[in-house]
Structure formats: structure tokens, C-alpha cells
Amino acid sequence: MATEHPKHAETEFPVHRLIATRWSPYVFDPQPIETAQLRACLEAARWSPSSYNEQPWSFLVASRTDPACFETMLGCLVEFNQNWARNAGALLVAVAATTAEATGKPHPSAYYEVGLAVAHLAFQATEFGLAVHQMGGFDRQRTRAAYEIPEAFDPITAIAIGHPGDPASAVDAAFAARDQATRERKPQDEFVFSGRWGKPW
């Protein structure tokens, strides 16, 4: 699929531009994100689908315009992720409410719904020319302690958001190589089935 975007996915079937151009860089340009844009990304998350409209997501936000706040959240990441995420315009942690308000019982789809909310955030960021890189590599207990997160809420993913940088400017050549690599995904026949498990649709 011809395009000028350097990371446009070579899709098997046509998809929306925001889906084809969303990607997760390691190299960020260390400039702040406009507050209005970051707010709009969080607004997109706000309007994500939600079972019984419970909206079991919360976000901790640390903009690089507040260095002390940014350093606190950066310190919650594992060392590998600190090495590249320190250049992001903002860091976030997505948190799930694990108890359903309607029943008082464990929320069966809380993590799923937080994932939907982050996807909405990522697509809105892509519309602004920003990039989002989600991370499982962060210290959940340290995050819980640093932000006094109640026990009924689980921090589930850290997020770097910012302006994609020039891979040539990367201090670590491995990060540059990852950002310059061709994007790949499994073909649909490996995960879309019909009739029985493993039979491609």
C-alpha cells in the first residue's frame, strides 16, 4: 500500500490510516506535548466503550514540563525502558478498577476495557502526529507506593507518548535499528479461525 508515512503498515486488506500508521517507537524527540493535545488523547480514552458504563480506567500522568513529576514516574520503569522513555513528552500509567461498582464483585472485563481506552488514546495521538509506546516493564509495587494507589485498583501498563525522533539521533544503536525495521504481523490465517480451532476462516 503506497504511502509517504515511513511506518505505514503493509496490510493484507485496506484499513483506516490511523490504524496503518500507529506504531511504537523507541526513539522520541525530547520536546513537551501540548497540554491540549494530551488532554484530547485522554478525552478519546474517556469515550471508549465500557460495560454498564462503569469506565474502569484511570490514568496517572507525568509531563516532562514538570521535571520532578516526570522523574518520579520514570523511576517506576525498569532500567531498559528508562533508557529510551526518558525522552518522551509524557509518561502515563493506566490503572484498572478491579471491583465492579454494580455488583461489588471482581470486574471480569476491567483489563480488557482499560486496553480499549488506551487504544483510543493511541489513535488520537496518532492523529496528532504523536506516538504511543506501551510497556509492561515497570515496577507495579513501586508505582503503587509512589502514587498511593488503593488496593482495589491495579496499575497494568506504563505508556510513553511523544513526538517520534530521528533514529539517527539514538544513543543506542539497537533502538535505532528497532525503529528502522519493517513492521510485521502474523497473517490472519494464523489467528482467525472458523468451524474449529486452528482452521483458517
DRENVOLUM-385202 format. One record per residue: residue in one letter; y, z, x of N, C-alpha, C in turn. Coordinates in pm, 1 decimal, decimal comma, m for minus. Layout:
% residues N
 res   nnorth      nup    neast  canorth     caup   caeast   cnorth      cup    ceast
   A        Y        Z        X        Y        Z        X        Y        Z        X
...
END
This chain:
% residues 201
 res   nnorth      nup    neast  canorth     caup   caeast   cnorth      cup    ceast
   M   m118,4      0,0     85,6      0,0      0,0      0,0    124,3      0,0     89,9
   A    201,4   m105,0     85,7    315,7   m119,7    175,8    428,2    m23,6    136,7
   T    488,0     37,4    237,8    599,5    127,5    215,5    668,0    155,3    346,6
   E    792,6    202,2    339,4    865,2    236,0    460,3    843,8    382,6    499,5
   H    792,1    463,1    407,5    771,5    604,6    439,6    661,5    617,0    545,2
   P    687,1    688,0    655,3    590,8    692,2    765,4    458,8    761,8    733,4
   K    455,8    845,4    630,7    333,1    917,9    598,6    278,2    883,0    460,5
   H    313,3    766,6    410,8    265,7    723,1    279,5    113,7    709,8    282,4
   A     46,2    773,7    187,2    m99,6    769,3    182,1   m148,5    630,4    142,6
   E   m257,3    588,3    204,9   m322,9    463,3    167,2   m420,7    495,3     54,8
   T   m371,8    492,9    m68,4   m451,5    536,1   m182,8   m545,6    426,6   m232,0
   E   m657,9    468,5   m291,3   m752,4    373,1   m349,6   m697,2    313,3   m478,7
   F   m616,8    391,0   m549,6   m555,8    347,9   m674,1   m409,2    388,6   m671,1
   P   m322,1    317,2   m739,8   m178,5    349,9   m735,8   m151,2    489,8   m791,6
   V    m67,3    565,3   m722,1    m26,1    697,7   m768,4    124,9    709,0   m754,5
   H    180,6    814,9   m811,6    324,1    836,0   m805,3    369,7    851,3   m660,3
   R    488,8    803,1   m633,0    545,3    809,0   m497,2    543,7    950,5   m439,8
   L    574,0   1051,4   m522,2    579,0   1187,9   m471,5    442,2   1237,9   m426,9
   I    338,0   1189,5   m492,3    201,8   1226,5   m452,1    163,6   1154,6   m323,3
   A    200,1   1028,2   m314,0    162,0    949,4   m197,5    237,8    989,1    m71,3
   T    355,9   1047,1    m86,8    437,7   1077,8     31,2    444,7   1227,7     62,9
   R    383,9   1312,3    m20,5    378,5   1454,7     10,9    284,8   1475,2    129,6
   W    329,4   1550,6    227,8    242,5   1579,4    341,3    285,5   1710,4    404,8
   S    204,4   1760,2    496,3    224,3   1893,4    554,2    244,6   1883,6    705,1
   P    368,7   1870,6    751,1    393,0   1857,3    895,1    380,4   1990,0    969,0
   Y    361,8   1980,5   1099,7    369,7   2095,6   1189,2    504,9   2099,0   1259,9
   V    570,9   1985,3   1265,9    698,4   1977,9   1336,6    811,5   1974,3   1234,0
   F    895,0   2078,0   1238,4   1010,1   2087,1   1148,8   1138,8   2080,0   1229,9
   D   1242,2   2026,7   1168,2   1376,3   2027,8   1225,2   1439,1   2161,5   1187,9
   P   1474,8   2245,2   1285,3   1521,6   2381,7   1254,7   1662,3   2386,9   1195,7
   Q   1675,1   2335,8   1076,3   1802,3   2344,8   1005,7   1779,1   2412,1    871,6
   P   1877,8   2481,1    820,5   1860,6   2551,0    692,3   1839,9   2452,4    576,7
   I   1783,7   2504,3    470,3   1770,1   2428,8    346,1   1885,3   2469,6    255,2
   E   1943,3   2373,9    187,2   2048,3   2407,5     91,9   1992,0   2502,7    m13,2
   T   2064,5   2607,2    m43,1   2018,6   2706,4   m139,2   1987,5   2642,0   m273,8
   A   2070,5   2546,6   m316,0   2047,8   2480,9   m444,9   1914,8   2405,1   m445,7
   Q   1878,7   2345,0   m332,4   1751,6   2272,8   m325,0   1633,7   2369,1   m328,2
   L   1644,6   2479,4   m254,5   1536,7   2576,8   m255,5   1520,3   2637,6   m394,2
   R   1632,0   2664,9   m460,2   1626,4   2716,3   m597,0   1560,8   2614,8   m691,4
   A   1591,3   2486,5   m671,6   1532,3   2382,8   m756,4   1380,9   2374,5   m735,0
   C   1335,9   2392,5   m611,1   1192,2   2392,0   m583,8   1124,4   2508,5   m656,0
   L   1188,4   2624,6   m653,9   1133,3   2740,5   m723,5   1141,6   2723,3   m875,6
   E   1241,8   2650,0   m921,3   1252,4   2620,0  m1064,8   1137,2   2530,2  m1108,8
   A   1100,7   2435,9  m1021,1    985,5   2349,6  m1051,2    859,5   2433,8  m1064,2
   A    844,3   2532,0   m975,0    729,7   2622,9   m983,2    733,9   2702,1  m1113,6
   R    852,9   2742,4  m1153,0    870,7   2821,1  m1275,6    816,3   2749,5  m1398,8
   W    827,3   2617,0  m1401,2    787,3   2539,0  m1518,0    646,6   2481,7  m1505,4
   S    567,7   2539,0  m1417,8    428,5   2499,0  m1403,8    346,8   2544,2  m1524,8
   P    236,0   2475,3  m1555,1    150,7   2518,5  m1666,7     95,3   2659,2  m1644,7
   S     76,0   2731,8  m1755,5     31,7   2870,2  m1744,9    m46,2   2909,7  m1869,8
   S   m165,5   2963,7  m1850,8   m247,0   3009,5  m1962,7   m177,2   3123,4  m2035,8
   Y   m162,4   3108,5  m2167,7    m93,8   3205,9  m2251,1     48,7   3234,3  m2202,9
   N    102,9   3143,3  m2124,3    239,2   3154,6  m2072,1    261,2   3285,3  m1994,5
   E    155,8   3334,1  m1927,6    169,8   3459,3  m1853,7    240,2   3440,7  m1719,1
   Q    238,0   3319,3  m1666,0    310,2   3289,3  m1541,6    278,0   3392,5  m1431,9
   P    154,3   3393,8  m1383,4    110,9   3499,6  m1292,0    153,6   3478,7  m1147,1
   W    266,0   3412,0  m1125,7    310,5   3385,0   m990,2    439,4   3459,8   m958,4
   S    451,1   3497,5   m833,3    575,7   3549,2   m777,4    590,0   3489,1   m638,7
   F    713,2   3483,9   m589,1    738,4   3428,4   m456,5    829,7   3521,2   m376,6
   L    788,5   3550,6   m256,1    875,4   3616,3   m159,1    941,8   3506,6    m77,7
   V   1071,8   3515,2    m56,5   1147,1   3408,6      8,9   1221,1   3463,3    130,3
   A   1214,4   3388,5    240,3   1289,1   3422,8    361,9   1352,1   3295,5    417,2
   S   1483,3   3282,6    399,7   1554,9   3166,0    451,7   1597,5   3191,9    595,4
   R   1600,6   3087,1    676,0   1644,3   3105,3    815,2   1794,0   3137,7    824,4
   T   1865,7   3127,4    711,6   2005,7   3169,1    711,3   2018,3   3321,3    716,4
   D   1908,5   3392,0    694,4   1902,9   3537,7    707,6   1801,5   3567,6    818,0
   P   1844,2   3568,7    944,6   1750,7   3579,2   1057,8   1657,5   3699,7   1052,2
   A   1708,0   3815,5   1013,0   1623,6   3934,6   1009,3   1512,2   3919,6    905,4
   C   1548,6   3869,6    789,0   1450,3   3847,8    682,8   1347,5   3743,4    725,8
   F   1396,1   3638,3    790,3   1307,8   3530,9    835,5   1208,7   3583,7    938,8
   E   1255,8   3663,8   1033,1   1168,9   3717,3   1137,9   1063,1   3810,9   1080,5
   T   1098,5   3885,6    977,1   1000,0   3972,8    913,4    884,6   3892,6    857,8
   M    916,4   3784,4    785,4    809,0   3704,2    727,9    735,0   3625,8    835,1
   L    806,7   3576,4    934,4    741,0   3504,4   1043,2    638,0   3595,6   1110,6
   G    671,1   3723,1   1123,0    581,0   3818,6   1185,4    455,8   3845,9   1105,4
   C    454,1   3805,0    979,1    334,1   3821,1    896,3    233,7   3707,6    917,6
   L    277,0   3599,8    983,7    188,0   3486,7   1008,4    102,2   3512,9   1130,9
   V    m14,9   3448,6   1136,6    m95,0   3455,9   1258,2    m19,7   3382,5   1368,5
   E    m52,2   3413,3   1493,4     24,9   3361,2   1606,0     29,1   3208,5   1608,2
   F    m82,9   3144,0   1579,8    m85,6   2997,3   1580,8     20,1   2940,9   1486,8
   N     28,6   2995,1   1366,3    125,6   2944,5   1268,8    268,6   2983,7   1303,1
   Q    287,2   3097,4   1368,4    421,5   3134,6   1411,5    478,9   3030,5   1506,7
   N    392,4   2971,1   1588,6    437,7   2877,6   1692,0    510,7   2757,0   1635,3
   W    470,8   2710,5   1518,0    537,9   2593,4   1460,2    624,5   2629,5   1338,2
   A    583,7   2731,5   1262,0    656,8   2764,8   1138,8    793,2   2826,7   1167,8
   R    816,9   2871,3   1291,0    946,4   2931,0   1324,2   1060,8   2831,0   1309,9
   N   1030,1   2702,4   1303,3   1134,7   2601,2   1288,0   1158,0   2559,4   1143,2
   A   1083,4   2614,7   1050,2   1100,2   2578,6    909,1   1235,2   2628,7    857,4
   G   1283,3   2565,3    753,1   1408,8   2608,0    692,4   1394,0   2736,1    613,1
   A   1273,2   2759,6    562,1   1244,9   2882,3    487,1   1095,9   2908,6    490,1
   L   1060,8   3034,4    478,3    921,9   3075,4    465,4    906,7   3147,5    331,9
   L    793,0   3126,2    267,6    764,9   3190,2    140,1    623,6   3246,1    142,7
   V    599,1   3342,2     58,6    463,0   3387,3     30,8    444,3   3383,2   m120,2
   A    338,1   3314,1   m163,1    305,3   3307,6   m305,3    212,0   3423,1   m338,9
   V    243,7   3491,9   m447,8    171,4   3612,7   m486,8    117,4   3595,7   m628,6
   A     m6,6   3638,4   m649,3    m69,7   3627,0   m780,9    m81,1   3762,8   m847,9
   A    m48,9   3767,0   m977,0    m73,3   3886,4  m1058,4   m220,0   3884,0  m1098,6
   T   m297,5   3981,0  m1054,7   m442,3   3977,0  m1074,3   m488,6   4037,0  m1206,7
   T   m397,7   4097,3  m1280,6   m432,2   4154,9  m1411,0   m359,3   4079,2  m1521,7
   A   m431,6   4037,4  m1622,2   m372,0   3964,3  m1734,6   m293,0   4059,1  m1823,0
   E   m170,9   4021,1  m1854,8    m87,2   4105,4  m1939,9   m146,6   4119,4  m2079,9
   A   m205,6   4011,9  m2130,8   m253,6   4012,7  m2268,4   m374,4   4103,5  m2288,0
   T   m459,0   4117,7  m2185,4   m583,8   4191,9  m2201,4   m593,2   4316,6  m2114,0
   G   m514,4   4324,0  m2008,9   m526,9   4433,6  m1914,9   m648,7   4421,2  m1825,3
   K   m716,8   4309,4  m1834,0   m837,7   4284,6  m1754,8   m803,8   4187,9  m1640,8
   P   m895,8   4170,4  m1545,8   m869,9   4074,9  m1437,2   m833,3   3937,0  m1490,5
   H   m730,7   3878,2  m1432,2   m681,7   3746,4  m1475,4   m773,6   3639,6  m1416,7
   P   m850,6   3568,4  m1501,6   m951,8   3475,7  m1449,8   m897,1   3350,5  m1381,6
   S   m774,1   3314,4  m1412,4   m722,2   3189,6  m1355,8   m592,8   3209,4  m1278,2
   A   m565,1   3331,9  m1236,5   m437,0   3359,6  m1170,0   m419,7   3276,9  m1043,2
   Y   m521,6   3273,4   m956,5   m508,5   3198,9   m831,4   m489,6   3049,8   m858,7
   Y   m564,8   3000,5   m955,5   m553,5   2859,5   m993,9   m411,6   2826,6  m1038,6
   E   m353,8   2914,2  m1119,6   m220,7   2888,5  m1173,0   m113,1   2901,4  m1066,3
   V   m130,8   2993,3   m972,4    m36,5   3000,2   m860,6    m43,6   2870,4   m779,6
   G   m164,6   2817,5   m761,9   m178,6   2689,1   m692,5   m104,5   2577,3   m763,5
   L   m111,5   2576,4   m896,5    m36,7   2476,6   m973,2    113,1   2492,4   m950,9
   A    159,4   2616,5   m950,3    302,0   2640,8   m932,0    347,5   2593,2   m793,9
   V    267,0   2618,9   m692,1    303,1   2574,6   m557,2    300,6   2422,4   m548,4
   A    207,9   2358,6   m618,9    205,7   2212,1   m621,3    335,0   2157,2   m680,6
   H    380,4   2218,0   m789,7    507,6   2175,2   m848,2    621,6   2192,4   m748,0
   L    621,2   2305,2   m679,5    722,7   2330,8   m577,1    717,9   2222,8   m469,1
   A    597,6   2186,7   m426,5    581,5   2089,0   m318,7    632,2   1951,3   m359,7
   F    606,1   1911,9   m483,1    651,2   1780,0   m526,7    803,4   1775,4   m541,8
   Q    863,0   1886,0   m588,6   1008,6   1889,1   m596,9   1069,1   1884,2   m457,3
   A   1009,0   1954,3   m362,0   1056,2   1949,5   m224,1   1048,2   1807,6   m169,0
   T    939,8   1738,6   m199,0    922,4   1600,9   m153,4   1031,9   1510,9   m207,8
   E   1071,0   1535,3   m331,7   1179,8   1457,2   m392,3   1309,4   1474,6   m314,5
   F   1329,4   1590,6   m253,5   1449,6   1616,4   m175,6   1438,2   1568,4    m30,3
   G   1322,7   1513,7      6,1   1302,6   1474,6    144,9   1258,8   1590,0    232,6
   L   1223,5   1702,4    169,8   1172,2   1818,6    241,9   1020,4   1811,1    247,6
   A    961,2   1896,7    329,0    816,1   1903,0    339,4    770,5   2046,6    323,8
   V    649,8   2061,4    272,3    589,8   2193,1    249,8    457,2   2199,6    322,5
   H    436,7   2306,7    397,0    308,9   2327,9    465,9    257,0   2465,7    425,7
   Q    144,6   2465,9    354,0     86,2   2591,5    308,8     m9,7   2646,1    414,3
   M    m20,5   2779,7    420,3   m100,8   2844,1    524,3   m185,7   2956,1    467,0
   G   m313,0   2953,3    502,7   m398,0   3068,1    475,6   m390,5   3167,9    589,6
   G   m338,2   3122,2    704,3   m333,4   3204,1    824,0   m215,1   3298,1    828,0
   F   m226,4   3409,6    754,7   m124,5   3513,7    760,9   m193,0   3647,2    732,9
   D   m130,2   3754,2    775,6   m187,4   3887,4    762,3   m149,6   3944,1    625,6
   R   m245,3   3945,6    534,0   m216,2   3989,0    397,6   m180,4   4136,8    390,4
   Q   m247,8   4219,3    467,1   m216,7   4361,6    463,5    m78,9   4389,9    522,8
   R    m45,9   4320,7    628,9     87,3   4337,9    687,7    194,6   4292,5    590,0
   T    167,5   4181,6    521,0    262,0   4131,0    421,3    277,4   4230,3    307,4
   R    165,3   4283,5    261,0    169,4   4381,0    151,5    253,4   4502,2    190,5
   A    234,3   4548,9    314,6    307,8   4666,4    359,9    455,9   4635,8    380,3
   A    485,0   4520,5    442,0    623,8   4485,9    472,5    707,8   4468,7    347,3
   Y    646,1   4418,6    240,7    721,2   4389,2    118,4    687,7   4484,4      3,4
   E    606,3   4585,4     32,4    570,8   4686,2    m68,1    515,1   4621,1   m195,2
   I    419,2   4530,9   m175,7    358,0   4459,2   m288,0    261,7   4552,9   m360,1
   P    276,4   4569,6   m491,0    186,2   4659,9   m565,4     41,2   4612,0   m561,3
   E    m50,9   4704,9   m583,7   m193,8   4673,7   m575,3   m238,5   4570,0   m678,5
   A   m168,6   4558,9   m789,5   m207,0   4464,3   m894,7   m164,9   4320,8   m863,0
   F   m111,2   4299,8   m742,1    m65,8   4166,5   m702,0   m125,0   4132,6   m564,8
   D   m169,1   4006,6   m549,6   m229,9   3963,5   m424,4   m147,2   3853,4   m358,4
   P   m104,8   3873,0   m233,5    m44,2   3762,2   m159,2   m154,9   3664,4   m121,6
   I   m140,0   3538,1   m160,9   m253,2   3445,9   m143,5   m225,6   3329,1    m49,9
   T   m101,2   3291,8    m30,9    m73,2   3184,9     65,0     69,0   3197,5    116,4
   A     86,3   3163,3    244,0    220,2   3154,6    301,8    261,4   3008,5    301,2
   I    391,8   2984,2    296,6    443,4   2848,5    280,6    562,5   2828,5    373,3
   A    558,5   2721,9    450,0    675,1   2679,5    527,7    736,4   2560,1    456,9
   I    867,0   2561,5    440,6    935,6   2449,9    376,5   1058,8   2414,9    459,4
   G   1081,0   2285,0    477,5   1196,2   2245,4    557,3   1204,1   2095,9    577,9
   H   1291,8   2057,2    668,0   1312,1   1916,9    699,7   1211,3   1874,2    806,4
   P   1133,4   1769,5    781,0   1039,8   1723,6    883,7   1114,4   1688,8   1012,4
   G   1054,4   1725,0   1125,2   1116,1   1698,2   1254,2   1055,6   1577,2   1321,3
   D   1110,4   1541,0   1434,6   1060,6   1429,3   1514,4    944,3   1479,9   1598,6
   P    823,8   1424,3   1581,8    709,9   1470,6   1661,8    737,0   1467,4   1812,0
   A    822,8   1377,0   1854,7    853,8   1367,6   1997,7    925,2   1492,1   2048,3
   S    983,7   1569,6   1955,7   1056,8   1690,2   1995,6    966,8   1813,5   1999,8
   A    839,2   1798,3   1962,1    748,1   1912,2   1955,8    722,6   1969,0   2094,6
   V    728,6   2100,4   2104,9    698,0   2166,8   2231,6    550,1   2153,5   2263,3
   D    466,2   2159,4   2160,8    321,8   2149,1   2177,0    277,1   2007,8   2139,9
   A    215,6   1939,0   2234,7    172,4   1801,2   2211,2     69,2   1792,8   2100,0
   A     m7,8   1900,1   2080,5   m108,9   1898,8   1975,4    m43,9   1890,4   1837,5
   F     71,0   1957,6   1821,2    141,2   1949,9   1693,6    193,0   1808,5   1670,1
   A    246,1   1745,7   1774,1    294,9   1608,8   1761,9    181,6   1514,6   1723,5
   A     66,3   1532,4   1786,2    m47,8   1445,5   1758,3    m92,9   1459,9   1612,9
   R    m93,3   1582,0   1563,2   m133,5   1602,6   1424,0    m37,5   1534,2   1328,5
   D     91,9   1543,0   1356,4    190,9   1482,8   1267,0    189,5   1330,4   1273,8
   Q    145,9   1275,1   1385,7    143,7   1130,3   1400,7     12,3   1067,6   1354,8
   A    m86,9   1150,5   1327,3   m217,7   1099,0   1286,4   m211,3   1037,9   1146,8
   T   m298,4    942,6   1121,9   m307,8    880,6    990,0   m364,8    981,1    890,5
   R   m306,8    987,9    774,9   m356,0   1078,3    670,6   m488,1   1027,2    615,6
   E   m582,2   1118,3    592,8   m714,3   1080,1    543,6   m758,1   1173,2    431,2
   R   m839,1   1119,7    340,3   m900,4   1197,8    234,2  m1040,6   1143,2    208,0
   K  m1127,1   1228,1    153,5  m1259,6   1181,7    113,2  m1244,0   1075,2      4,2
   P  m1332,8    974,7      1,0  m1328,4    878,6   m110,3  m1373,0    946,6   m239,5
   Q  m1331,2    891,0   m352,6  m1364,7    951,6   m481,7  m1515,1    964,9   m502,8
   D  m1593,4    871,2   m450,8  m1738,4    876,6   m471,6  m1801,1   1003,5   m415,7
   E  m1731,3   1073,0   m328,1  m1786,4   1195,3   m268,9  m1754,5   1320,7   m349,8
   F  m1665,9   1308,8   m450,7  m1632,7   1429,8   m526,1  m1610,2   1407,4   m674,9
   V  m1621,2   1284,8   m723,3  m1607,2   1255,6   m865,9  m1743,3   1210,1   m917,3
   F  m1804,7   1291,9  m1005,6  m1942,2   1268,4  m1048,5  m1951,1   1248,4  m1199,2
   S  m2062,9   1190,0  m1243,7  m2088,1   1170,5  m1385,7  m2238,4   1171,2  m1410,0
   G  m2280,3   1231,9  m1521,1  m2422,2   1234,0  m1556,4  m2497,3   1347,2  m1490,6
   R  m2480,2   1365,2  m1361,8  m2541,2   1475,4  m1288,8  m2463,0   1496,6  m1160,2
   W  m2480,4   1614,3  m1103,3  m2410,2   1648,0   m979,6  m2449,5   1550,1   m869,0
   G  m2348,4   1496,6   m801,7  m2372,5   1408,7   m688,6  m2382,1   1261,8   m723,2
   K  m2385,9   1228,7   m853,7  m2392,6   1088,9   m894,6  m2249,4   1038,5   m914,9
   P  m2201,9    947,2   m830,4  m2062,8    900,0   m841,4  m2034,9    840,0   m978,7
   W  m1914,5    865,6  m1025,4  m1869,7    807,9  m1151,4  m1822,6    666,2  m1130,0
END
